[in-house]
Every structure is written in C-alpha cells, then in structure tokens.
Amino acid sequence: MSLSFLSSKRLLRKELEVQDKRGHWYSLQIRPYRTTDDKIDGAVIVLSDIDEAKQASERIRKSQLFMEERLRQFTNLCWFSSKT
C-alpha cells in the first residue's frame, strides 16, 4: 500500500475495510503524523475490530433478500387468486 498521501501539505486521512487471512474484518485508518513545527514525520495507523458489525450487516442483507423474494411470491399468488 502506498503512503503517497503523506507527502502532501494537506492533512489527509485514508480509511479502508480490510480482512485478515481468517476472514476477520477490521477498519484500517491511516493519517499523517505532524510534528510540532507542522512537518509530516510519519503515519498514525489505527485498526478497529468491525467483524461483529460486518456480520450483522450481512445477516440483515440476507434477511432483506429473503423477504423481498417472499413478497414477490406472495404478490404473484394474490394476483393469480384474484381472477376468480
């Protein structure tokens, strides 16, 4: 990963969602480290565990897909039964 954003005079922040080899999710934040004389002298890197949130989001997505499919099936069933 390139840290070319550190060479800029502007304070930039990079945030990514990354996954380890076991499939665990993290939020990776990288921002420039500034000295007291306002020079960029490195990077601050923060990893936050977001695995539970990612799993919950995936469960919600799957549930929504399931409900949308059931709604389509129900709508088709009602349409056919209303012709009597």
JODAFEN-V545211 format. One record per residue. N is the residue number from 1. RES is the residue in one letter. PSI is psi in whole degrees, -180 to 180 (NA if undefined). OMEGA is omega in degrees with one decimal (* if undefined). NEAR is the number of other ideal C-beta (glycine too) atoms within 10 Angstrom. Layout:
n->N res->RES psi->PSI omega->OMEGA near->NEAR
n->N res->RES psi->PSI omega->OMEGA near->NEAR
This chain:
n->1 res->M psi->131 omega->-179.8 near->8
n->2 res->S psi->138 omega->176.1 near->6
n->3 res->L psi->35 omega->-176.9 near->12
n->4 res->S psi->-22 omega->178.9 near->8
n->5 res->F psi->-15 omega->179.1 near->16
n->6 res->L psi->-21 omega->-177.5 near->16
n->7 res->S psi->-11 omega->179.9 near->8
n->8 res->S psi->152 omega->174.9 near->10
n->9 res->K psi->-16 omega->178.3 near->9
n->10 res->R psi->150 omega->177.3 near->7
n->11 res->L psi->110 omega->-179.9 near->11
n->12 res->L psi->154 omega->180.0 near->13
n->13 res->R psi->137 omega->179.0 near->10
n->14 res->K psi->132 omega->177.5 near->16
n->15 res->E psi->132 omega->-179.0 near->11
n->16 res->L psi->154 omega->168.5 near->10
n->17 res->E psi->124 omega->-176.4 near->11
n->18 res->V psi->157 omega->-178.2 near->12
n->19 res->Q psi->136 omega->178.2 near->11
n->20 res->D psi->-180 omega->-176.1 near->10
n->21 res->K psi->-25 omega->179.3 near->5
n->22 res->R psi->-3 omega->178.4 near->6
n->23 res->G psi->7 omega->-179.8 near->8
n->24 res->H psi->136 omega->-175.5 near->12
n->25 res->W psi->142 omega->177.6 near->18
n->26 res->Y psi->152 omega->168.2 near->17
n->27 res->S psi->126 omega->179.7 near->15
n->28 res->L psi->117 omega->178.1 near->15
n->29 res->Q psi->131 omega->178.6 near->14
n->30 res->I psi->129 omega->176.8 near->17
n->31 res->R psi->154 omega->-179.3 near->16
n->32 res->P psi->145 omega->172.4 near->21
n->33 res->Y psi->123 omega->-179.5 near->12
n->34 res->R psi->138 omega->176.1 near->13
n->35 res->T psi->174 omega->179.8 near->9
n->36 res->T psi->-23 omega->176.5 near->6
n->37 res->D psi->24 omega->172.2 near->6
n->38 res->D psi->33 omega->174.5 near->8
n->39 res->K psi->143 omega->176.6 near->10
n->40 res->I psi->123 omega->-173.5 near->17
n->41 res->D psi->31 omega->178.2 near->11
n->42 res->G psi->-160 omega->-178.2 near->11
n->43 res->A psi->148 omega->171.4 near->13
n->44 res->V psi->125 omega->-177.9 near->11
n->45 res->I psi->128 omega->-178.8 near->12
n->46 res->V psi->128 omega->174.0 near->11
n->47 res->L psi->126 omega->177.2 near->11
n->48 res->S psi->136 omega->179.5 near->11
n->49 res->D psi->116 omega->178.7 near->11
n->50 res->I psi->18 omega->-174.5 near->16
n->51 res->D psi->-45 omega->179.7 near->14
n->52 res->E psi->-44 omega->180.0 near->9
n->53 res->A psi->-41 omega->178.9 near->13
n->54 res->K psi->-41 omega->178.8 near->17
n->55 res->Q psi->-43 omega->178.7 near->11
n->56 res->A psi->-42 omega->178.6 near->10
n->57 res->S psi->-41 omega->179.0 near->12
n->58 res->E psi->-39 omega->177.1 near->11
n->59 res->R psi->-41 omega->178.5 near->10
n->60 res->I psi->-44 omega->179.6 near->10
n->61 res->R psi->-46 omega->179.8 near->10
n->62 res->K psi->-39 omega->178.1 near->10
n->63 res->S psi->-41 omega->178.4 near->10
n->64 res->Q psi->-43 omega->177.9 near->10
n->65 res->L psi->-42 omega->178.9 near->10
n->66 res->F psi->-48 omega->-178.3 near->10
n->67 res->M psi->-38 omega->177.3 near->10
n->68 res->E psi->-41 omega->178.7 near->10
n->69 res->E psi->-42 omega->178.6 near->10
n->70 res->R psi->-38 omega->178.5 near->10
n->71 res->L psi->-42 omega->176.9 near->10
n->72 res->R psi->-43 omega->179.2 near->10
n->73 res->Q psi->-43 omega->-179.8 near->10
n->74 res->F psi->-42 omega->179.1 near->10
n->75 res->T psi->-43 omega->177.3 near->10
n->76 res->N psi->-41 omega->179.3 near->10
n->77 res->L psi->-45 omega->179.8 near->10
n->78 res->C psi->-38 omega->-179.5 near->9
n->79 res->W psi->-44 omega->179.3 near->9
n->80 res->F psi->-38 omega->-176.8 near->9
n->81 res->S psi->-18 omega->-177.9 near->8
n->82 res->S psi->-5 omega->-179.4 near->7
n->83 res->K psi->-6 omega->-177.3 near->5
n->84 res->T psi->NA omega->* near->4
